Amino acid sequence: MTGKQKQYLKSQAVQLPAYVQIGKEGLTDTVIDSVKDVLLARELVKVKINQNSDEDIRDTADLLARDLDCEIVQIIGRNCVLFKQKEKKSHYELP
């Protein structure tokens, strides 16, 4: 993914709510399935690690990207933005 494409996706992610939140249970199979479902439906997902979780955002983002075959667009604080483009009828036209 090019820098220009990431910049475009970052601008789109600003207004997104955190669809998936990771709590004190950490990164469970349920959380991974939730991220997968949101990626399939929306392509762009913001994941937030709550204050009561011991998870590290970088490790979590890397694990999700590897397991779900998606791209890490951005990591800020305790949030990360992930992207996986659909084969057909994508919501996002990358530059």
N, C-alpha and C positions, 0 to 999 in steps of 0.2 A: 504494500500500500504506500503510495507516495505521500509526501508532506502536504501537498495541496488537497488530496483526498481526505487526509486526517483532519486538516483544518476545516474543511467543509462539514465533516461529521461532528466535529467539536461544536461548531456553531449550531447544528441541529439539536445537539444533546443538551444545550443550555436550558431549554424550556422543559425538558423531560423530567418527570418525577422519578425517584428511585423505585422502580417497579419491584425490585428484589432487595430485601434487607436481610443481613446475616446477623443473628443474635447470639446469645450466650451458648447455644448448642454448637455453633461453628458451622463449617461447611459440610452439611449433611447431603445425603442422596436426594432428599426432598428439595433442598435449595438448588442443587445442580439441575434437577428436573424442571424446576421453576424457571431458571435462567434459560434452559433449552427451549421451553415452551414460549417464553417471551421473545427469544431470538427468532423462532419460526414465525411468530405472528407479526412482530414489529421490526425485526432486523437490527435495531439499535436499542440497547438496554443499558440502563444505569444501575449499578449494584452498589449498595451502601453497607458498610460494616458498622454496626451500632457500637456505642461506647462500652457496652457490657460484654463485648466479644474480645477474645484474645487473638483472633486471626490477624495476620499481616496482609495488608491490601495487595502488595506486590506479589506475594506468594499465591494468594487467592486468585488474582487476575491471571497469573501465569498458568495455574492449574486449570482454571475454567477455559482459557484460550486453547490449551492443549487438549483437554477432554472434549470440548465442543467444537473444535476446529473453527474458531472464530478469531478475529483480530482485536487486539487491545488498542483502542483509539486514544484513551487518556486515563491517567491516574492523578487524582487531586485529593489530597488529604485522605479521608477514609472512603472515597468514592472511586469507582472505575467505570469506564464506558466501554462496552464491547459491541462489535459489529460483525454480522454474518449476512452477506448479501444473498437474496433469493436468486435462484436460477432464472425464474420467469416472474414478470410483473413486480419488479423491485420498487419499493417506495422512494428509493434514493437513486438519483442519477449522478454518479461520481464524476468529477471533472477529469 
